[in-house]
Amino acid sequence: MRFRSPFFVKQAGAANVGQGYVYDPVREAANARYISGDITTEEVREEMLARLKRA
């Protein structure tokens, strides 16, 4: 089952904040594109891994 609703993304985001997440504009943009159906979860994962490799 896919949960692309903004509610579930915000709920997951709240859990991340509770674990020390700091705002990341690239991640937020990827989440927005995922919710709108422009990219898949695998593409989000690839973007995050590429960002970590560049850092």
C-alpha positions as a Markdown table, in Angstrom:
| # | Residue | x | y | z |
|---|---|---|---|---|
| 1 | Met | 0.0 | 0.0 | 0.0 |
| 2 | Arg | 1.3 | 3.4 | -0.9 |
| 3 | Phe | 0.9 | 6.4 | 1.4 |
| 4 | Arg | 1.5 | 9.5 | -0.7 |
| 5 | Ser | -0.8 | 11.7 | 1.3 |
| 6 | Pro | 0.7 | 14.8 | 2.8 |
| 7 | Phe | -0.7 | 13.6 | 6.1 |
| 8 | Phe | 1.5 | 10.5 | 6.2 |
| 9 | Val | 4.6 | 12.4 | 5.0 |
| 10 | Lys | 4.1 | 15.0 | 7.7 |
| 11 | Gln | 3.6 | 12.3 | 10.3 |
| 12 | Ala | 6.8 | 10.7 | 9.2 |
| 13 | Gly | 8.5 | 14.1 | 9.3 |
| 14 | Ala | 7.3 | 14.6 | 12.9 |
| 15 | Ala | 8.9 | 11.3 | 13.8 |
| 16 | Asn | 12.1 | 12.4 | 12.2 |
| 17 | Val | 12.1 | 15.7 | 14.1 |
| 18 | Gly | 11.7 | 13.7 | 17.3 |
| 19 | Gln | 14.8 | 11.8 | 16.4 |
| 20 | Gly | 16.9 | 15.0 | 15.7 |
| 21 | Tyr | 16.1 | 15.7 | 12.0 |
| 22 | Val | 17.3 | 19.1 | 10.8 |
| 23 | Tyr | 15.6 | 20.8 | 7.9 |
| 24 | Asp | 17.0 | 19.7 | 4.5 |
| 25 | Pro | 15.7 | 21.5 | 1.5 |
| 26 | Val | 16.7 | 18.7 | -0.9 |
| 27 | Arg | 14.9 | 16.1 | 1.1 |
| 28 | Glu | 11.8 | 18.3 | 1.5 |
| 29 | Ala | 11.8 | 18.9 | -2.3 |
| 30 | Ala | 12.1 | 15.2 | -2.9 |
| 31 | Asn | 9.2 | 14.5 | -0.5 |
| 32 | Ala | 7.0 | 17.1 | -2.3 |
| 33 | Arg | 7.8 | 15.5 | -5.7 |
| 34 | Tyr | 7.0 | 12.0 | -4.3 |
| 35 | Ile | 3.7 | 13.2 | -3.0 |
| 36 | Ser | 2.7 | 14.7 | -6.3 |
| 37 | Gly | 3.7 | 11.4 | -8.0 |
| 38 | Asp | 6.6 | 12.8 | -10.0 |
| 39 | Ile | 9.1 | 10.3 | -8.6 |
| 40 | Thr | 9.1 | 6.9 | -7.0 |
| 41 | Thr | 10.4 | 5.9 | -3.6 |
| 42 | Glu | 13.4 | 4.4 | -5.3 |
| 43 | Glu | 14.2 | 7.7 | -7.0 |
| 44 | Val | 13.9 | 9.5 | -3.6 |
| 45 | Arg | 16.3 | 6.9 | -2.1 |
| 46 | Glu | 18.8 | 7.4 | -5.0 |
| 47 | Glu | 18.7 | 11.2 | -4.6 |
| 48 | Met | 19.4 | 10.9 | -0.9 |
| 49 | Leu | 22.2 | 8.5 | -1.4 |
| 50 | Ala | 23.8 | 10.7 | -4.1 |
| 51 | Arg | 23.6 | 13.6 | -1.7 |
| 52 | Leu | 25.4 | 11.7 | 1.0 |
| 53 | Lys | 28.1 | 10.7 | -1.4 |
| 54 | Arg | 28.7 | 14.3 | -2.4 |
| 55 | Ala | 28.9 | 15.5 | 1.2 |
